[in-house]
Amino acid sequence: MNKDIKVISSFPRKVKEIENLFIPLSDGTKLAARIWLPVDAEKNPVPALLEFLPYRKRDGTIVRDQLTHPYFAGHGYASVRVDMRGNGDSGGLMDDEYTRQEQEDALEVIAWLSRQKWCSGNVGMFGISWGGFNALQVAALRPPALKAIVSLCSTDDRYEDDVHYKGGTVLNEMHGWAATMLAYSSRPPDPEIVGKGWKKMWLERLAHEPFLLIDWLKHPHRDAYWKHGSICEDWNKIQTPTLLIGGWNDAYSNAIPRMMRNMRVPRKAIIGPWAHKYPHFAVPGPRIGGLQEMLRWWDFYLKNINTGVTLDPDYRVYLMDAYTPGSFPEEISGRWISESFWGHGTVDNRTWNLTANGIAPKPGTEKDLKISSRQTCGFDGGEYCIIWLGPEFPGDQRDDDAQSITFDSPELTEDMEIVGQPSIDLHFTSDKPVAHVAVRLNDVWPSGETTRITYHLQNLCMSASRETPKPLEPGKRSKMKIKLDDIAWKVPKGHKIRVSISTTYFPMMWPVAEAPELTIHAGPSTLTLPIRKPQKNEKEVVFAGPQSAPPLKQTTISKPFHKREKTIDPATGEVRLEIIDDFGTSKVRSHGLEIGGVGREYYTILPDDPLSAKMETHWTETRKRGRWSVRTETKGRLTASKTHWIIWGQIEAFEGKKKVFSKEFNEEIERKLQ
């Protein structure tokens, strides 16, 4: 529990909790719900708030649920946490993320909530990540009772801005997340809730359990699979007032400006310095009163109380000061600013040329610069989505820059505030039909330390289309605009800015089958930066401090720890990265369940062989209460040949010491321009 969070134990309305209640669906499936609501709600009905997830209310999200849901209930809401079918204590089986079945289930749950005696008939929906995704997707289906949503750390485009394909490149996060879900969904329901049928339910789930990496790799381009659930396909389908919250150190910051620009409903945006967390307990700080901001939204749109949310600036964003690389900042200095339009009004878009002499105001003499990066470029790139125990912020970029083409500016003579979406117009020629680039915008300190400001990964075969990419014509000159991730960052006077371009970025981006040599045509290639102009009489943006309900009472059995270790084989040059997140073991005092989990990721690659790339995962999940003890071991491995992805996975389940289930996944999938 962060020290700056004010714990609120006394609320305007007294709260009662329904630890488990089954919500019936039309097909006979029952979904498990945990509900907090005012004790007098049947006499004085209140709006309902729904968070709909596969992550298990009983043990998966129980810590954060305890901080959040009772808080809303104490302020006059029925706050409802529902496990999706096939997860936690809910019935049924789950096939994939964001399916039509998932959305239809949510529609039924919303209708059910609106009919309860304790509900006023108005429903809100909220969530972070998966819950933020499906809040948007369900809103697009326009259930009559759904009057407002809050979507945190989510995306409007499942192909371009999720954990699968960034710029059409294959993210290793795709395997990482598939492995996480394989572990999460392998856990059994709680016998205390579902009774003697728990084991039958568990074995049915295990037999049905997919390794989602397989399906995701079968859809390498932006086809109907990814368009489903991507609200950018038709912005006008959402007619529900929407509060969007995210963080610059989250993977999904791009989606917020895009949604704000294109949606035509009342909407507001808050973007802090945070990683993938709720803003009242987010890292890095400063944290804000995120629950109070959500309440202001709910009170206005669900209770018709004038909280002033319509007068808030469209954008309230945190302008980060530069911080040194290679460390995990507990708090990032900076200031909150307000914007009416993203990238317009307060911002000048300035363009410089990328020349043989660095970043310059004129193109000068054109020069061809060749790059074929070693496969080890990228090991200081950090984690794609910073989420677990040891947030993997990007490290010092000097090693990766040494394996890249770089363009430096002169030392800045005044501070430069970059607020918006930088872009690169890249003039290039490839000697291979498939080529990727990792483009980074870096902040170079006078000491030489180099911090990554923002970046993008791009499959150059997708310059015209994500749906129908075409191979590059070797030797033919091409041009592509590459938009980097949105950002708000102040580069101090005396620093330099740097553009770095490499053809590899492992382990974040999977390498192409044949390493290309890329020619960057320096001179005509350009950098465009959104530079915020000085604002006279700028109004200060102020948030209330973070608050929460009292934390969960639990007993620590073993402490968590994080390990990140990079090693290099002196004989072969092979680089190996080992990441271990041991979440420790704790006992929930209210129901006695002991919860343990360990996630492991291993990456290896040889400096000059893209086909040597390998990623392996291994998760252990344990649950115990008294004599009842279960464990699952889930493993995954991804390698590739020139023509195919090679996937292996395994689930093993144990009751006590006895293995009760085992199955393997083996699949080869054709590589298509990746």
Residue, then its C-alpha position, 0 to 999 in steps of 0.5 A: m500500500n503506497k504511503d500517500i494513499k489516504v485510506i477511507s474507512s467511513f463513507p456517506r453510505k454504510v456498505k454491505e458485501i455479497e461475497n458471491l451471487f450467481i447471475p443467470l444467463s439465458d443459455g443456463t450458464k451462471l456467472a459468479a459476482r461479488i457485490w458491494l452496495p449500500v445497506d439501504a439500497e433496496k429502499n433507496p436504489v442506486p446505480a450499478l457499476l460493472e467490472f467484467l473480467p476473466y481474472r478471478k474476483r476471489d483471488g486474482t484481483i482481490v487486492r485491488d478490488q478491495l481498494t476500489h469497489p467498497y469505495f464506490a459503494g460507500h458513495g452510493y453505488a452498487s459496485v459489481r465485480v463479475d467473473m467471465r464464463g470459464n474463469g474464477d467461479s463462473g460456469g461455461l468455457m472461454d474460447d478467446e479474448y473479446t469474443r462475441q459471446e463475452q460481449e453478449d454475456a456482458l449485455e445480459v449482466i447489464a440488463w440483469l443489474s438494471r432490473q434489481k430492486w437495489c438498482s435505479g436502472n442506470v448502469g456504468m461500466f469500468g475497467i483497466s486493460w481487459g476491463g477497459f477494452n470490453a467497456l468500450q466494446v460493450a458500449a458500442l453495442r448500446p445496451p439501453a441501461l448503460k449510461a456512462i463508462v470509464s476505460l483505463c489503459s485500453t485501446d480502440d484498435r486490437y491489431e495496431d495497439d495491443v500486445h500482438y502486432k505493433g506496426g505489423t511487427v510480431l511482439n514477444e508480448m503476444h507470447g508473454w500474454a498468451a502464456t499468462m492467460l494459459a496460467y490464469s485460466s488453468r486455475p480451478p474454481d473454489p470448492e467453497i463457492v461451487g461445491k463438490g463439482w469443482k473438479k469436474m468444472w476444472l477438468e472440463r476447463l483444462a481440456h478446453e483451454p486454448f493456447l491463444l498464441i496459436d490463433w493470434l499468429k494465424h492472423p498476422h494481418r489486420d483482418a476481420y478477426w482483429k476488426h471485431g472488437s476494434i471500435c475504430e471500425d465505427w466510432n459512431k457506434i459509441q454513444t455513451p459518455t466516456l472517461l479515458i484514463g491512461g499513462w505515458n509509461d503504459a503500452y496504450s497511450n496512443a489510443i486515447p488521443r485517437m479516441m478523443r479525436n474521433m468519438r462524437v460523445p461527451r468524453k474527457a482524457i486524463i494521462g499521467p506518468w503511470a505504467h499499467k495501473y489505476p491512478h490511485f495506486a499507480v507507479p511511477g508517481p505522482r498518483i492522483g485521486g482517480l476514484q474521485e475523478m471516476l465518482r465525479w463522472w458517475d455522479f453526473y451521468l448516472k445521478n444527474i448531479n452537477t459535478g462540473v465534469t463537462l467544464d473540465p479540460d478535454y485533456r489533462v496530461y502530465l508533462m514529464d521532466a527528463y529522468t535518467p535511464g536504467s532506473f525505476p523512478e518512484e516518482i517523475s517530476g513534471r507538471w499537469i497541463s490542460e489541452s483542448f485539442w491534441g497536437h493543435g493550438t498550443v503546439d507547433n509542429r516543427t520539421w528537421n532533416l535527418t542528415a549525415n551531420g545529424i538533425a539539421p534545419k536543411p537537408g544538405t547533401e544526400k547521403d546513403l547510410k547502411i544498417s544491418s543491426r546485430q540481433t542483440c540490439g534491443f536488450d535495453g528496450g524494456e518491457y512492452c507493457i510495464i505491469w508486474l513486480g519489477p517494471e521493466f523501464p527502458g535502460d540506458q540506450r547507448d548500447d542499442d544506439a551503438q548498433s543503430i544509425t543515429f542522428d543527433s541535434p546540437e545541444l538545446t539552447e532552451d527547454m523543449e516541451i514535446v507534447g503530441q505525436p512525433s513522426i519520421d518520414l523515412h526514405f529507405t531502400s531494402d535489399k530483402p523483401v521483408a524488413h522491420v525498423a525500430v525508430r526511437l526518439n531519445d534524450v541525450w544527457p550532457s553526461g552521455e546517458t541516453t533516455r528513450i522518450t518514445y518509439h515505434l516498431q514498423n514492418l516496412c511491408m505495411s507502408a500502404s496497408r495493414e490488411t494487404p501488405k506487400p513485399l518490398e522490392p529489393g533495391k527500390r527506393s521507398k518512403m514511409k511516414i512512421k508515427l511514434d507513440d504519443i508523449a509529453w516530455k520536456v527535454p532540458k536545455g543543454h541536452k540533445i535529441r537523437v533519432s535512432i534507427s535499427t533493423t532489429y529490437f529483440p526481445m521486444m520485436w521478433p526478428v525477420a527470417e533473413a536479416p536485411e541491410l537497409t539503406i537510409h537516405a539521409g537528407p530527405s528523411t525528416l523528423t517532425l516534433p510537436i513543440r508546445k509553445p509557452q502559455k501565458n496565464e496557464k491555468e493550473v491543473v489540480f487533482a485531489g490526492p489518492q484515496s481508497a477503501p481499506p486494504l485487503k487483510q492477508t497474511t504473507i507466507s512468502k515474500p515476492f521478488h523480481k529478477r532480471e538477469k542478462t548473460i552473454d556466452p563468451a564462446t558464442g556471443e549468445v545473449r540470454l535474458e531471464i525475467i522472474d516474477d515471483f508473486g509470493t504466497s499470501k493467505v486471504r484471511s476472510h476465506g482462508l485461501e492461500i494464493g501463490g504464483v511465479g511467472r518466468e520468461y527466457y529469451t535467447i538469440l545469437p548476434d548474427d542469426p535471426l533464426s536462433a531467436k527463442m522465447e520460453t515461458h513457465w508459470t506456476e500457480t498454487r491454491k491451498r486451503g487446509r487439506w485441499s491443494v492444487r497446482t498448475e504448471t504451464k509452459g510455452r516455447l516459440t521459435a521460427s524457421k524461415t517459413h514457419w512459426i514453431i509453437w509448443g505449449q503444455i499444461e500440467a495440473f496437480e491435486g496434492k502430489k497427484k497429476v490429474f491432467s496433462k496436455e500439449f500444444n504443437e503447431e507450425i504456422e506459416r510466416k507471412l511477411q514477418 
